[in-house]
Structures are given as C-alpha cells and as structure tokens.
C-alpha cells in the first residue's frame, strides 16, 4: 500500500493543474502579443501612409502653383531639399514622358530612364502616377534598417494634364522599438502572471485535492470494513455532491452490515430453534422405541399408548417441517402466489364452518359483521383462508369459555378485516415479538404450537400487499387488523 501511495510529481493533480494553467496563460499571452503587434503595425502603417500621401500631395500642388504655372525654376532644388527635411523623407520628381507637354527638365531630380535603372522597384508606382493614380508600397529598406513607405502622386500642369510624378519615401520610425518594448512588457507580464497563478493554483489545488484525498481515505476505510467513516465535507458543488454520495454509500454499507449481522444471528437462532423443536419429539420417539425394542413394555394397552404417542410426535414433526417449508417459500422474494378474484365473505363462511366445531367445544361464539354481502379481493383463496384461520384459531385458543370472537369485514378505500377476541390478551413484550419465528409465550395454550403460525400469517399478508396490526391488553383481549388494497377490475382482467 505504501508503494501505491507514492505518486510521481508529474502525475500529481497540482502539477497537472499548474502546467495546464501555465500553458494556457502563455498561449494567451503570445496570442495577445501577436494580435497587438499586428494591430499596431497596421495602424502605424496606415497613419504613416495617410500622412505621407497628404504631404506628397501638398508638395505636388506647390510644385504646380509655385514653379510650373509661374515657370520660375530657380529655387526648385532648394524647395525640394527643404521639403525633404520637413517631411524627413527622400523626394524624387520625374517628368512624364507620355505627356503632351512634359514637366520641364529643370524640375526633375531624376530622369525616367535613370530612375528605371536605379530604382526598378518603384517603376510601377511611377506608371500609376503618370496615369493620374496615387499609389504606395511598403518594403524593408537596407539603408534605413526598417520598413519604409513610398508614395507616388501625380504632378499636374496646365489643363490638369499629368506632366510628372513625385515620389516620397519615408521610414516608419519607432515601429521596431515599440514592438520590442511591447514584447518585453508581455514577457514580464507573463512571468508575473505565472508567479501569481502559482499562488492561485496552490490555493485552488489545495481546495480541490484535500477533499479528494479525504474521500480516498474514507473509501479505503470503508474497504477495510469501517462503515462508520464519513468524509465530513460540506460543499455546494460537484465535489460536495461526490462527498455526499460517499457518505450515503457509507450509510448504506453500515445498514447492510447491520442487516447481514442480524441475518447471521437470525440464521443461528433459526438453527438453534429448529434443533430445540426437533430434539424433544425425537427424544420421545427414541425413548418409546427403545422401550418397545427392549421389551420393557409388554402390556398391549401400554404398547398401543406408546404407538399413539409416537404417531402424535411424528405428526408434530411433520407439521413443524411443513410450516418451515411454507415459511421459507413465503420469505423467498422470487416466490409469487397465484392470484385471482375471490370473495372475502365466502372465505370467512368457509373458515367459520371449520372453526365452529372447535369453538362449540369451548362454548365460544363467533360473530361476523360485514358492510357488504360481497367483498372481492385479488389473492390466493387457500393462502388467505390459511392466514385468517391461523388468527381465528389463536383467538379461540386464547379465549375463556362463554366468550365471543368478533369478525368485522368492511370495504371503503381499502379492504379491512378485524378479528377480535375477549381472551387473556398480551403484554408489550409479547406484542413486540409475536411475529418472530418460534416465538411462544409461556402460556399453557402454546405448549403444542410450533411458534411459526403468526410468522406465516404475516408473510401471506405481505404477499397480498397487505398489512397486519395488533392491539392487545392483558385481561381484555387482542385485535388483529388486516388492510389490503381495493379490488381492481383492470388488474383482474390482466
């Protein structure tokens, strides 16, 4: 078990949580960084482009108004140099060779032929400007060691003819520095976030792993047979639900263990009771048999008495074995009785005819009251007759002479049967145990009984989805009350 408890660091829940959280945080930081850089580059380029285009168009307009229209070319180069300093860019002016009246060569900084050789990458921009279009390009420049934006705008002469083009190229300043600073800031932020997350994960993993560890110890304790173990976890989340489930499992295991012990004790008591009940008749049979075999008894009348006694003991054992088999069958969950619609009144008419003989010998009267002439019930006729006969036989047996046994049959929302005697009654101790197997009070009336009758009656009632209750007082009598579900014609048709 000690070896099983040793978990490698990379297999621990804390490590997995932290690793997943750290990877997620780093991926988020990298993604944010890439998005920020891309947005910043796009925004910066767009702003620089718009700015450079505006400056180039203004310069082109000034060239048209100040030099082309006035034909004053003396200060042109000074103007270009001044504009380059103001715009912090390189400026070229090229005459349009396709124009009817091209720009004066004195306004050119480069001819189209020279420019096409030295700056081939900008020829397309010039062609677009000669066609009265403003175009731009972005490229990495080896001289500036950064990205540059180049803009080409047309230069107009008289009648708005495109007589030339102005190219302006400017570096995008500070872009690399800002990107590097942003990367550094994101890296520092990620490190700080990882450090903070480490503390957060410690708290989170502790709150997560400790309950799991407690549930694990509880499960091991339950596996070891300590069913009183509880997790003691009270949380309103999934872990709390799981802990509650483990506690419920503990309670169920405890209940099952108690039931198992009770069943084991009942099994031991059962064997002890059966052994006790069989020992007496077997001992009697053996004694009588030995007496007959040894010739101790030779008188014919005495021998016949011995045989009668032996037959009586055999019948007693036969009845005991029969009751045990019937009770075992009734207690089997898989045993199903054969049910059919039967008239409860008819069952009691049959029972009273059989019990009248016994009752008359003791001068006991049986009275029956029923609120309907026919009370149908879904059940097994023979089993129901046996159940009620057990109760009626006990009522007669424990009643004094000249008493009355009252039977009441009624049907309302349920079927109710009450059998009341005016006998000796029972105390609370007897009431708590009368349905236990082999339980018999110390009364003389119980001498010949097996102690299984009421147990059988209760099991028959259960098989009929019925319920049995007992009320009794010493010297007053006892009342056994049965309740059954009402008769259902739909169930009967099935």
C-alpha positions, 0 to 999 in steps of 0.5 A: 500500500505504501508503494501505491501511495507514492505518486510521481510529481508529474502525475500529481493533480497540482502539477497537472493543474499548474502546467495546464494553467501555465500553458494556457496563460502563455498561449494567451499571452503570445496570442495577445502579443501577436494580435497587438503587434499586428494591430499596431503595425497596421495602424502605424502603417496606415497613419504613416501612409495617410500622412505621407500621401497628404504631404506628397500631395501638398508638395505636388500642388506647390510644385504646380502653383509655385514653379510650373504655372509661374515657370520660375525654376530657380529655387526648385532644388532648394524647395525640394531639399527643404521639403525633404527635411520637413517631411524627413523623407527622400523626394524624387520628381520625374517628368512624364514622358507620355505627356503632351507637354512634359514637366520641364527638365529643370524640375526633375531630380531624376530622369525616367530612364535613370530612375528605371535603372536605379530604382526598378522597384518603384517603376510601377508606382511611377506608371500609376502616377503618370496615369493620374493614380496615387499609389504606395508600397511598403518594403524593408529598406537596407539603408534605413534598417526598417520598413519604409513607405513610398508614395507616388502622386501625380504632378499636374500642369496646365489643363490638369494634364499629368506632366510628372510624378513625385515620389516620397519615401519615408521610414516608419520610425519607432515601429521596431522599438515599440514592438520590442518594448511591447514584447518585453512588457508581455514577457514580464507580464507573463512571468508575473502572471505565472508567479501569481497563478502559482499562488492561485493554483496552490490555493485552488489545488489545495481546495480541490485535492484535500477533499479528494484525498479525504474521500480516498481515505474514507473509501479505503476505510470503508474497504477495510470494513469501517462503515462508520467513516464519513468524509465530513465535507460540506460543499455546494458543488460537484465535489460536495455532491461526490462527498455526499454520495460517499457518505450515503454509500457509507450509510448504506454499507453500515445498514447492510452490515447491520442487516447481514449481522442480524441475518447471521444471528437470525440464521443461528437462532433459526438453527438453534430453534429448529434443533430445540423443536426437533430434539424433544419429539425425537427424544420421545420417539427414541425413548418409546422405541427403545422401550418397545425394542427392549421389551420393557413394555409388554402390556398391549394397552401400554404398547398401543399408548406408546404407538399413539404417542409416537404417531402424535410426535411424528405428526408434530414433526411433520407439521413443524417441517411443513410450516418451515417449508411454507415459511421459507417459500413465503420469505423467498422474494422470487416466490409469487402466489397465484392470484385471482378474484375471490370473495372475502365473505365466502372465505370467512363462511368457509373458515367459520364452518371449520372453526365452529366445531372447535369453538362449540367445544369451548362454548365460544361464539363467533360473530361476523359483521360485514358492510357488504354481502360481497367483498372481492379481493385479488389473492390466493383463496387457500393462502388467505383462508390459511392466514385468517384461520391461523388468527381465528384459531389463536383467538379461540385458543386464547379465549375463556369459555362463554366468550365471543370472537368478533369478525368485522369485514368492511370495504371503503378505500381499502379492504379491512378485516378485524378479528377480535377476541375477549381472551387473556390478551398480551403484554408489550413484550409479547406484542413486540415479538409475536411475529418472530419465528418460534416465538411462544409465550409461556402460556399453557395454550402454546405448549403444542404450537410450533411458534411459526403460525403468526410468522406465516400469517404475516408473510401471506399478508405481505404477499397480498400487499397487505398489512397486519396490526395488533392491539392487545391488553392483558385481561381484555383481549387482542385485535388483529387488523388486516388492510389490503388494497381495493379490488381492481377490475383492470388488474383482474382482467390482466 
